[in-house]
Amino acid sequence: MIAIRFHFVTGRWHATAWGSHVNEGVPDWPPAPWRICRALIATWFHKHRTVFEEPRIRELIETLAAAAPSYALPSATAAHTRHYMPVIAGRNESKTKIFDTFVHVAPGESLDVLWPVEVDAAQRELMATLLASMNYFGRAESLVEAALLPANAALPKVNARPVVNGERVQSEEEPIRLLAPATPEEHAAWFAKQAMPTSKAKGKKKTNTASLPSSIFDALLADTGDLKAAGWSQPPGSRWIDYARPAEPFRIAPQRKPVLDERRPTVARFAVVSDVPPRITEALSLGERFHRALVSRCATPVFTGCNAAGEPLADGHQHAFYFSECDPHHGMVKFFTLYARMGFDVDARRALEKLRQTWGYDGHKLQLILLGTGEREDFAGESPDAGHSLPLGTSREWISLTPFVPTRHLKTRRNGEPKLDANGIPIGSPEHDLRRLLPESGFPEPTEVAPVPHLQLENRSIHWLEFQRTRKTGNGSKAGERGYGFRIAFSEAVRGPIAVGYGAHFGLGLFVPAVA
């Protein structure tokens, strides 16, 4: 006895029963022995023909053909999709409806096939290798993981069995016919009969045995299209076997509603992949592209920053910030982080999961891969891929990654001299505005603020004037077009992100932990 297990990766099995049109919606369930044997031969032919010689696979197939398997069917339902295929006849084009019927297998369950045959160690090795190499079973959409169960494995309970010796189908069962290879003895007798001289009566022709398969292996190699073209209603070398399967094999069972995930992660991180990666100088427009892509999928307050009436949220900067992260060598954006103090609810998380790409310049789209969601602590370490500390880290000193654009103008007296605060800092200057905005965003007063002339990378430096500093859409107050860089220090370590000033929600005014 050998036991085969088929696990359908996508949960779907696509195959039409022999003798049925695709639009009849009759799935081949359980899979006919004829189909299983053909799948084994196809796997050998395409992947292992140079490793296992043909006589070995012929011997294995003849061993399987000698007996009819039983099945342990999983819980399943039948469903279908329908679409229209174009039919072109000369200059005329029409469409025909096609039904794609499939079997949906319950999650976590598999199909087991029990074959009452004895195989030696060599045949078991061949069978195990072929099954492990099988990528799909049935139609190409039916991705599968197949395996030969160990000889000492506990066998599952059979619920689809061959009906032999005049057995009766039980009341809880229904009859079904499956196509299977003929036994080697049956095929040999049939082939010899085809070679016998036939009557010369009018209209009778002698059978050309050269075109007939002389073995079960050769019969399984025949192309279905060739069989139909030759007028065969049943493949040579095959037989019909009566089976009994559960009376309701596709029972629709109520599913327990999953518990709603009420988590509200505050961070989502993406990898950005493109033939032409965006530069850190494009952080502002990249943030706007992410923003528009997410709002188009889910206009929730965490993305829009507005309530249902379209009014800005009253609880400050609780909605999403969009942060670009670049490599330390050339300043190419490789990762993108979203941070929202209010957290991403179920709808927002669904939109994040569906975000696959956004547009890039010169027709090079940006492919987006969601790496994960979580809290700031989950993404606070140093990124080995980005090569720098993440903006969600903890540090006492921070340095500008993108330019800070002030929101207030310099205050001067009538004689043009700047007005100074108690610390002697010009009121409305970039440094003063930065010091004002940090406590408003929940950070302590900095102990030191020093200007930084440019973004210093390992292979180049980028002046703040090279960055995009004006949003293409939306409003926002700013004191001018110039951007500034700073190095700030606190009396004790604080956790990021630190993003303040004009365009802070879209990537400007972003600080990262300073690397010593």
Helices and strands as residue ranges (DSSP letters): E 2-8, E 12-13, G 22-24, H 33-43, I 44-48, H 54-65, E 70-72, E 76-89, E 92-105, E 111-115, H 121-132, E 144-148, E 161-162, E 173-181, H 184-195, G 209-211, H 216-221, H 224-229, E 238-246, E 267-273, G 280-282, H 283-297, H 301-304, E 321-326, E 333-339, H 346-354, E 357-358, G 361-363, E 366-374, G 376-379, E 382-383, E 388-389, E 394-400, H 430-440, E 448-452, E 454-456, E 461-463, G 464-466, E 485-495, E 498-499, G 504-506, E 510-513
